[in-house]
Amino acid sequence: MSHLFAPLTIKSITLRNRIGVSPMCMYSSDDGVAHDWHLVHLGARAAGGAALVIAEATAVSPEGRITPGDAGIWAEKHVEPIARINRFVKSQGAVPGIQLAHAGRKASAARPWEGGAHLADAVGGWTPVAPSAVAFGDGLNKIPHELSPDEIGRVQADFIAAAKRALAAGCEWLEVHGAHGYLGHEFLSPFSNRRTDRYGGGFENRIRFLVETTRAVRAVWPDNLPLAVRVSCTDWAEGGWTIDECVELARRLKAEGVDLIDCSSGGGVAGAKIPVGAGYQVPLAERIRREAGIATAAVGMITAPMQADQIVRNGQADVVLLARELLRDPNWPLRAARALHAKPLPAPPVQYARAW
């Protein structure tokens, strides 16, 4: 029996298997608007058998973009292009999802293939915002503007508005981005959060922004649709955000109505020594699942069908999210089903049936 191809129901949504497309930035939008590239990119993975297709980190405000090419959902013009993609994704049997994001102090950067460093204002950059006026470093050296409490409230209002637009666009799975050194994670980590008000200092204050934002999003996101939060479970650096803290955060988020924790790590500290290797983040997902009593997604260097099946079979995570492996092979789920002798075998699109 293949555990990887067992359905999973969360709220009113049933995933046909446990394979999801991890949100991956394409840096190919025009003022936040999705185009044919996004339709083909996401649609191909839905046709290839993934159960869940999560669109890339989608900025809730223009200043929340990582680069000028980031996807956006801060305006009504963004809704229909996303809806077009979602209609196709759903027609292929997959669940359309989206990740709402704010890049914080990592905003205003060049695209990766253009170097990835902060852009000067004269060439299209802008002033990033963050919990504290502390630069990330490593090419991202702009000193961010420290958000005031009123400005924090406006950012949270942007997340609320974005969640409403995501619903209007037909998204059925919503993820709040609180990882990888972007704004939500910046509030969590002592390395980036030097505040002395109610949003900084001890654990209770540092988690406040993400908990409040998630609570506000849950209030406008339908009760019958899943809400996930992506977290960096650890900074991989002494004195930073830890897995112990993340377990407790997961408990708090579960109490706020979160259905699944998407367990990643790192991204918050320049030069952190991360022990990258096959499945290196899976133990983080396993621990949060076990100790916080909440469903988890595992991500990171998951490449082989038996490896992915073992993660689900052993109760380490409920879903596996693939990124680079699905870039290399959009049909990985269909190939995995055959490798694992799944019964019944999922059918490829009828247009491709002769190839299988």
HUQUI-V769938 format. One record per backbone hydrogen bond with DSSP energy under -1.0 kcal/mol. CO is the residue of the C=O (numbers start at 1). NH is the residue of the N-H. E is the energy in kcal/mol with one decimal. If there is no record, write none. Layout:
CO,NH,E + CO,NH,E
//
This chain:
3,6,-1.5 + 4,18,-2.7 + 8,15,-3.5 + 10,13,-2.2 + 13,10,-2.8 + 15,8,-2.0 + 18,320,-3.0 + 19,51,-2.3 + 19,52,-1.4 + 20,322,-2.7 + 21,54,-1.5 + 30,33,-1.7 + 32,72,-2.4 + 33,30,-1.6 + 35,39,-1.6 + 36,40,-2.7 + 37,41,-3.0 + 38,42,-2.5 + 39,43,-2.2 + 40,44,-2.3 + 42,46,-1.7 + 43,47,-2.6 + 44,48,-1.5 + 45,50,-1.9 + 46,49,-1.4 + 48,334,-1.1 + 51,95,-2.7 + 52,21,-3.3 + 53,97,-3.1 + 58,101,-2.4 + 59,73,-2.4 + 61,64,-1.2 + 62,65,-1.4 + 64,103,-2.1 + 65,108,-1.1 + 66,109,-3.2 + 67,70,-1.7 + 69,29,-3.1 + 71,59,-2.6 + 75,78,-1.6 + 76,79,-1.5 + 78,82,-1.4 + 79,83,-2.5 + 80,84,-2.7 + 81,85,-1.5 + 82,86,-2.6 + 83,87,-2.5 + 84,88,-1.5 + 85,89,-2.7 + 86,90,-2.6 + 87,91,-1.8 + 88,92,-1.1 + 89,94,-1.8 + 90,93,-1.9 + 95,53,-2.6 + 96,172,-3.1 + 97,55,-2.3 + 98,175,-2.4 + 99,58,-2.9 + 100,177,-2.6 + 101,60,-1.9 + 102,183,-2.0 + 103,106,-1.9 + 104,107,-1.7 + 108,119,-3.3 + 111,114,-2.1 + 111,116,-1.4 + 112,115,-1.7 + 117,110,-2.7 + 120,123,-1.7 + 120,125,-2.1 + 121,124,-1.6 + 128,145,-3.1 + 130,147,-2.6 + 132,134,-2.3 + 137,140,-1.6 + 139,118,-2.3 + 140,137,-2.7 + 145,130,-2.2 + 148,152,-2.4 + 149,153,-1.9 + 150,154,-1.5 + 151,155,-2.1 + 152,156,-2.3 + 153,157,-1.9 + 154,158,-1.8 + 155,159,-1.7 + 156,160,-1.9 + 157,161,-2.5 + 158,162,-2.3 + 159,163,-2.3 + 160,164,-1.8 + 161,165,-1.9 + 162,166,-2.5 + 163,167,-2.0 + 164,168,-2.1 + 165,169,-1.8 + 166,171,-2.3 + 167,170,-1.6 + 173,98,-1.8 + 174,228,-3.2 + 175,100,-3.0 + 176,230,-2.6 + 179,182,-1.8 + 182,186,-2.6 + 183,187,-1.7 + 184,188,-1.0 + 185,189,-2.1 + 189,192,-1.0 + 189,193,-2.0 + 197,200,-1.8 + 202,206,-2.4 + 203,207,-2.0 + 207,211,-2.6 + 208,212,-3.0 + 209,213,-2.6 + 210,214,-2.4 + 211,215,-2.5 + 212,216,-2.4 + 213,217,-2.3 + 214,218,-2.9 + 215,219,-1.5 + 217,220,-1.2 + 217,221,-1.7 + 222,225,-1.8 + 224,12,-2.6 + 226,174,-1.8 + 227,259,-3.1 + 227,260,-1.1 + 228,176,-2.4 + 229,262,-2.5 + 230,178,-2.1 + 231,264,-2.6 + 234,266,-2.8 + 237,240,-1.9 + 241,235,-2.5 + 242,246,-2.0 + 243,247,-2.3 + 244,248,-1.5 + 245,249,-2.5 + 246,250,-2.6 + 247,251,-1.7 + 248,252,-2.0 + 249,253,-2.7 + 250,254,-2.4 + 251,255,-1.7 + 253,258,-2.2 + 254,257,-1.7 + 260,229,-1.7 + 261,297,-2.2 + 262,231,-2.5 + 264,233,-3.0 + 269,272,-1.5 + 272,274,-1.1 + 274,276,-2.4 + 277,280,-2.1 + 279,282,-1.5 + 281,285,-1.5 + 282,286,-2.5 + 283,287,-2.2 + 284,288,-2.2 + 285,289,-2.4 + 286,290,-2.4 + 287,291,-3.1 + 288,292,-2.2 + 295,261,-2.4 + 296,318,-2.4 + 296,319,-1.4 + 297,263,-2.3 + 298,321,-2.9 + 301,279,-1.3 + 304,308,-2.4 + 305,309,-2.7 + 306,310,-2.3 + 307,311,-1.7 + 308,312,-1.5 + 309,313,-3.1 + 310,314,-2.6 + 311,316,-2.2 + 311,317,-1.1 + 312,315,-1.5 + 319,298,-2.6 + 320,20,-2.7 + 322,22,-2.5 + 323,327,-1.4 + 324,328,-2.3 + 325,329,-1.7 + 329,332,-1.8 + 331,335,-2.1 + 332,336,-3.1 + 333,337,-2.1 + 334,338,-1.3 + 335,339,-2.2 + 336,340,-2.2 + 337,342,-2.8 + 349,352,-2.1 + 352,355,-2.4 + 353,356,-1.5
//
